[in-house]
Amino acid sequence: MARAPESSPVVWFLAGAAVGAAIALLFAPASGRESRRYISRKAEEGRDALVDVGRELLERGREYYERGKRVAEEAGEFFERGKKALRG
C-alpha cells in the first residue's frame, strides 16, 4: 500500500520537537519569564515550519492537479480519435 503524503518527515520532526520541549520544560531550572520566552520562541519556530510544509503541500497539490488535467485531456483526445476511427 502506498504511503500517505501527510506522513512527512517534517511532521514527525515537529512532533518530536514538541515532546522534547515539554520534557525540557519539566526538568529545566528556569524562571517563569525564561520559560515563557522559550515557549514563545518554539511556538514561532513551529508555526514557521508548518507554514513551510503547507506551502510545499500546496505546490505539490498544484502539480498533481496539472498532471491530472493533462491526463484527462489526453484521454479525451484518445476517446475522440477512437470514435472517429470506428465511424470510418
Buried (B, 14 or more C-beta within 10 A) or exposed (E): EEEEEEEEEEEEEBEEBEEEBEEEEEEEEEEEEEEEEBEEEBEEEBEEBEEEBEEEEEEEEEEEEEEEEEEEEEEEEEEEEEEEEEEE
